[in-house]
Amino acid sequence: MTTTLITGANKGLGFEAARQLSAAGHTVYVGARNPERGQSAAAELGARFVQLDVTDDTSVAAAAEVIAADGGLDVLVNNAGIEPRKPDGGFVPAEEVTADAVRAVFETNVLGQVRMLHAFLPLLLRSDAPVVVNVSSGASLMRELANPDSPAYFYPDIAYPASKTAVNMLTVQYAKAYPGVKINAVDPGFTATDLNHHAGHQTVEEGAEILVRMARVGRAGPTGGFFEASGVIPW
């Protein structure tokens, strides 16, 4: 039985990935900050709940202890993430972006993944087929955001794409450091979730497919790569 932990799994892509992986036979831990929402999601999915705030070292360490005591971990999906928006759903103009605001995004999207990897890699290394999936974004690709002919060129946010570019680098460097673990990044595509005020054109079922596929790569799968539904994304 494969045991999988998904962060930010009480809704959106994380919830749908948990649903699909549970259906595929995984024992899934729903990681969520809010105990009530996390427990409700886990009950709906027939999964397990673990309280987990990726911005808090103590919370992450406690979750690792719980999962270790329950038998260990095979797959980690680093899904939790935030995108700064104004109350009306609009983007924060560049002139209003502050260091504190960028720091808050990096705290979840980048340092959160580092915390998770630091805490859970010792557990993953005990698995026969350890896998890590880091959720990134097509907005991480500088060549697209810098190209006036690309649809991504018109994406205005500062902090979110910078954080996802950092996630890509984490993926490359951790994959080199841990060759026995399959560590990859994925781009779910523009999916309708709370993150983007449901502006995305994909369903969560479509967006979660690549998370699920890469979570199931096993021992023979790739590592140190970036993937979308249609295949490999060149770094």
TAKAHU-V625316 format. One record per backbone hydrogen bond with DSSP energy under -0.5 kcal/mol. NH is the residue of the N-H (numbers start at 1). CO is the residue of the C=O. Records with the same first field share a line. If there is no record, write none. Layout:
NH=CO / CO
This chain:
4=2 / 27
5=75
6=29
7=77
9=6 / 31
11=8
14=11
15=11
16=12
17=13
18=14
19=15
20=16
21=17
22=18
23=19
24=20
25=22
26=21
27=2
28=26
29=4
30=28 / 48
31=6 / 29
32=30 / 50
35=33
38=34
39=35
40=36
41=37
42=38
43=39
44=40
45=41
46=42
47=42
48=28
50=30
52=32
54=52
56=53
60=56
61=57
62=58
63=59
64=60
65=61
66=62
67=63
68=64
69=65
70=66
71=67 / 68
72=67
74=3
75=3
76=131
77=5
78=76 / 133
79=77
86=90
89=86
93=91
96=93
97=93 / 94
102=98
103=99
104=100
105=101
106=102
107=103
108=104
109=105
110=106
111=106
112=106
114=110
115=111
116=112
117=113
118=114
119=115
120=116
121=117
124=120
125=121
126=123
127=124
131=74
132=182
133=76
134=132 / 184
135=78 / 133
136=134 / 186
140=137
141=138
142=140
144=141
145=141
146=142
147=144
148=146
150=147
153=150
154=151
155=152
156=154
162=158
163=159
164=160
165=161
166=162
167=163
168=164
169=165
170=166
171=167
172=168
173=169
174=170
175=171
176=172
177=173
178=174
181=178
182=130
183=181
184=132 / 182
185=225
186=134
187=227
188=186
191=189
192=202
193=191
196=193
197=194
198=193
199=196
201=190
202=190
207=203
208=204
209=205 / 206
210=207
211=207
212=208
213=209
214=210
215=211
216=212 / 213
217=214
221=218
224=183
227=185
228=231
231=228
233=226
234=232
